[in-house]
Every structure is written in structure tokens, then in C-alpha cells.
Amino acid sequence: MHVRNRTERLHDWERRVEVPLLFASLLFLACYAVCVLNRSSDPVVRDVALWLLFAIWALFAVDYAVRLVFSGQGAHFVTKHWLDTVVLLLPLLRPVRIVNTYVAVQRRRDQPRLTLYGRVMLYAAVTAGLLSFAAALAVYQQERGAPGATIRTFGDSVWWACSAITTVGYGDVTPVTSLGRVFAVFLMVCGVALLGAVTGSFSSWLIQVFGREDRASQAERGIPPPDDVPPPLGDVPPPGG
């Protein structure tokens, strides 16, 4: 009974804070962008954005601590929820949690309007966009002014992020600082994973479409389906609808 009450309290807490934390995550990214890109001589805007960054990070820390206590798992919570732990230490990875939160909200409040394949592609695209923007900001902050840097403007950084996450890697602009290269490796790994998810989802959709057409063609010619082929699951809508 005690364990069940603790689990219920944890789920209730997560339901209450997931939407506010979603907007807090977006605000965190916006404030970080202001801190990096603001070139105004007036320090007030940058100072306000910096204080908001610390306040939002403290909010993330409170959420993490509450969930750790409610889970009753102690140190096991840190390893079991390793993504939350990494995001707390590196708040710029919060875009990953943004997509996860959106998925959870959609699952509880409404039936998803997109097919499985459409959702995979949409979530991959949103994650790629948010991670690319965050990585572009982080790399630009490290690279600007560094000796021998080829990333001198935020536009250069955005171009580099797009080429890195799509695994193209033109090589015309590359990080030269140690931390910038760490961000680059992380973004490339994420790009490979996201590209694999989209490619796999699209390939699976094509296989189902072709399989449905083959079964329809065989049915028109009066050819019974093989015994080892499962019956059709119905119409397979295209990705995104």
C-alpha cells in the first residue's frame, strides 16, 4: 500500500509539472540564446536572461529531487533515469525532454492524430531542430574569438550544426576548441540515431504498403495468401496522416 501511494504521488506530480516544465524548457533555451547572441552594450537584458537561466535550472533541480524522493529508489533512480540525470547536469539537452514530455501529454489527453510512422518522423524532426539550435548556440559561444576558429558568426555555427546532424560534414567550418568538439561528437551521434529512426520508420511503412498491394493483387487473381503471412492489418496511411 505504501509503495502504491508513493507511485501515485509520483505520477500525480509528473502530471502537474510536465506542461509547466515544457514551457520552462523552451524559455531556458530562449534565455540561453539571449545570453549568447545579445551584443547590446546595455547589460540589463543579458543579466535578466542569466538570472532566469539559473532560476529555471533550479526549477529543474527541484523537479528532479521531488521525483527522486517519491520514487523511493534512492541512488538507483540516478542510473535508471539516466537521461533525466544528464539533462539536469547539462540543461542544454533539455530539448530531448521537451519531445518526451509532448509524447506523454498526447498519450494521456488525446489519441495521437498521426500514424506511428508519422509520429516517429515528426518527433525526430523536432528533436533534430531543437538539438541543432542548442548545439549551434553552445559551439558559437565556445568558438567565437578562439585562435584559428572557422566558426566566427552564429550563421557559421548554424550551418555547421545542420551539416553535422545530417551527417554530411562538409568540413568548411569545424570546431577547434576542446569543448566545441565534444558538442560536435554528441550532435553527430544524435544525427546518426535520428537518421536511423526516420529511415527505419519510412522503410517499414513502404514494406507494409507494398505488402498490402501484393495481397490486393493476389486477391483479384484469386490466389490465396500463403499460410505463413499474417492477415492484413487494414489500410496503411502515409507518414504524417
Secondary structure, DSSP 4 states (H G I P E B T S, - for coil): -HHHHHHHHHHHHHHHHHHHHHHHHHHHHHHHHHHHH---S-HHHHHHHHHHHHHHHHHHHHHHHHHHHHHT-TTHHHHHTHHHHHHHHSGGGHHHHHHHHHHHHHHHHS--SS-HHHHHHHHHHHHHHHHHHHHHHHHHHHHTT-TT-S--SHHHHHHHHHHHHTT----SS---SHHHHHHHHHHHHHHHHHHHHHHHHHHHHHHHHHHHHHHHHHHHTTPPPPTTSPPP-S--PPTT-
